[in-house]
Amino acid sequence: KEIDKLEDEIKVGENTKEDLDQKHLSLVNTLEALDRDIEALKAEEEDMKVSLKEAGEQRKQQNQVYQTSITDQRATVNILNKALKRLEMFYAPKSAAFAQAPGQAVAPKPPTPKDYSKSAGAGGVLQLLQKIITDAESEEKELEMDEQHAQELYAEFVRVTTATLEADRAALAQRAARGAETEGAKSETEEAQ
């Protein structure tokens, strides 16, 4: 009877050792998987930080191009408006300032030389200049809309990336806590072996 009891105790001891060995192996594998996950999350976090920084620098460059372009368009419109006013002053028909008041004597016209006259095609030049001004103004509006769209895209990218970074940090903390628990269980298992 004692032999049976001893054999049973040996068998229980062997089973316990096998169970502890399997548990130890499982815990070691879990720790290795957690370490890989933590490293992957850290690498992903670094990549996102780099992407966020690059996007910020790219956005800054885009904004500088926008600022330069919008300044150029406004200067173009300003200069062309001044030129248009000058040309209109020269080519537009004179206003009532030179009109004859009723009852005044009409002086005979002095003979005018035929060698100089205003261009008959001035209307086309004025219309062309006005079209260029309109195009420059519409380009300015288009630049403003593009800038606003680019800013919205950048803001969305920053929001999504920041949310992902926060989620990764939370996952890192969770995995680190799981790793600590698993490490504790592994130590207990090693002591029991």
C-alpha positions in Angstrom: 0.0 0.0 0.0 2.8 2.3 0.8 4.4 1.5 -2.5 1.1 2.5 -4.3 1.0 5.7 -2.3 4.6 6.5 -3.2 4.1 5.7 -6.8 1.0 7.9 -6.8 3.0 10.7 -5.2 5.8 10.3 -7.8 3.2 10.3 -10.6 1.6 13.5 -9.2 5.0 15.1 -8.8 5.9 14.2 -12.4 2.6 15.5 -13.7 3.0 18.7 -11.6 6.5 19.1 -13.0 5.2 18.6 -16.6 2.4 21.1 -15.9 4.9 23.6 -14.5 7.2 23.1 -17.5 4.4 23.7 -19.9 3.2 26.7 -18.0 6.7 28.1 -17.9 7.1 27.5 -21.6 3.8 29.2 -22.3 4.7 32.2 -20.1 8.1 32.5 -21.8 6.4 32.4 -25.2 3.9 35.0 -24.1 6.7 37.3 -22.8 8.5 37.0 -26.1 5.3 37.8 -28.0 4.6 40.8 -25.8 8.2 42.0 -26.3 7.8 41.8 -30.0 4.5 43.7 -29.8 6.0 46.4 -27.7 8.9 46.8 -30.1 6.5 47.0 -33.0 4.4 49.6 -31.3 7.4 51.7 -30.4 8.6 51.5 -34.0 5.2 52.5 -35.3 5.0 55.4 -32.8 8.4 56.7 -34.0 7.3 56.4 -37.6 4.2 58.3 -36.9 6.2 61.0 -35.1 8.5 61.3 -38.1 5.5 61.4 -40.5 3.8 64.1 -38.3 7.0 66.2 -38.3 7.4 65.8 -42.1 3.8 66.7 -42.7 4.2 69.8 -40.6 7.3 70.9 -42.6 5.6 70.1 -45.9 2.6 72.1 -44.8 4.8 75.0 -43.9 6.4 75.0 -47.3 3.0 74.8 -49.0 1.9 77.8 -47.0 5.0 79.8 -48.0 4.3 79.0 -51.6 0.7 80.1 -51.1 1.7 83.3 -49.4 4.1 84.2 -52.2 1.6 83.3 -54.9 -1.2 85.3 -53.3 1.0 88.3 -52.9 2.1 88.0 -56.5 -1.6 87.8 -57.7 -2.6 90.8 -55.6 0.3 92.8 -56.9 -0.6 91.8 -60.5 -4.2 92.9 -60.0 -3.1 96.2 -58.4 -0.7 97.0 -61.2 -3.1 96.0 -64.0 -5.9 98.1 -62.4 -3.6 101.1 -62.4 -2.7 100.5 -66.1 -6.4 100.0 -67.0 -7.3 103.4 -65.3 -4.5 105.2 -67.2 -5.6 103.7 -70.5 -9.2 104.5 -69.8 -8.3 108.1 -69.1 -6.6 108.3 -72.4 -8.9 106.2 -74.6 -12.3 106.8 -73.0 -14.5 109.5 -74.5 -14.3 112.8 -72.7 -17.1 113.5 -70.3 -19.4 116.5 -70.2 -16.6 118.8 -69.1 -15.9 119.6 -72.7 -19.6 119.7 -73.7 -21.0 122.9 -75.3 -23.3 124.9 -73.0 -26.6 125.9 -74.8 -26.6 129.4 -76.2 -22.8 129.7 -76.5 -21.1 130.6 -79.7 -19.6 127.8 -81.5 -16.0 128.4 -82.4 -14.8 126.9 -85.7 -12.8 123.8 -85.3 -9.1 124.2 -85.8 -7.7 122.0 -88.5 -6.2 118.9 -87.1 -3.2 117.2 -88.5 -3.8 113.7 -89.9 -0.5 112.2 -88.8 -1.7 111.2 -85.2 -4.9 109.7 -84.0 -5.9 107.5 -81.2 -5.9 103.8 -82.0 -9.2 102.5 -83.0 -8.3 99.1 -81.5 -8.0 100.5 -77.9 -11.3 98.9 -76.9 -9.7 95.5 -77.5 -6.7 96.3 -75.4 -8.9 97.6 -72.6 -11.1 94.4 -72.8 -8.0 92.2 -72.8 -6.5 94.0 -69.8 -9.9 93.6 -68.0 -9.9 89.9 -68.8 -6.4 89.5 -67.5 -7.4 91.3 -64.2 -10.5 89.0 -63.9 -8.3 85.9 -64.5 -5.8 87.1 -61.8 -8.6 87.7 -59.3 -10.1 84.2 -60.0 -6.7 82.7 -59.6 -6.4 84.4 -56.3 -9.7 82.9 -55.2 -8.7 79.5 -56.4 -5.4 79.7 -54.5 -7.3 80.6 -51.3 -9.7 77.6 -51.8 -6.7 75.3 -52.4 -5.0 76.7 -49.3 -8.1 76.1 -47.2 -8.4 72.6 -48.5 -4.8 71.8 -47.8 -5.1 73.2 -44.3 -8.2 71.0 -43.7 -6.4 67.9 -45.0 -3.4 68.6 -42.7 -5.6 69.2 -39.7 -7.4 65.9 -40.4 -4.0 64.1 -40.8 -2.8 65.5 -37.5 -6.0 64.5 -35.7 -5.9 60.9 -37.0 -2.2 60.5 -36.3 -2.5 62.0 -32.8 -5.4 59.6 -32.0 -3.4 56.7 -33.3 -0.4 57.7 -31.2 -2.6 57.9 -28.1 -4.0 54.4 -28.9 -0.5 53.0 -29.4 0.6 54.5 -26.1 -2.4 52.9 -24.3 -1.6 49.6 -26.0 2.0 49.9 -24.9 1.0 50.5 -21.3 -1.4 47.6 -21.4 1.2 45.2 -22.9 3.8 46.4 -20.4 1.3 45.7 -17.5 0.6 42.2 -19.0 4.3 41.7 -19.4 4.9 42.5 -15.7 2.1 40.1 -14.7 3.4 37.4 -16.9 7.0 37.9 -15.6 5.6 37.5 -12.0 3.8 34.3 -12.9 7.0 33.1 -14.6 9.0 33.7 -11.4 6.4 31.9 -9.3 6.5 29.0 -11.8 10.3 28.8 -11.7 10.2 28.8 -7.9 7.7 25.9 -7.9 9.8 23.9 -10.3 
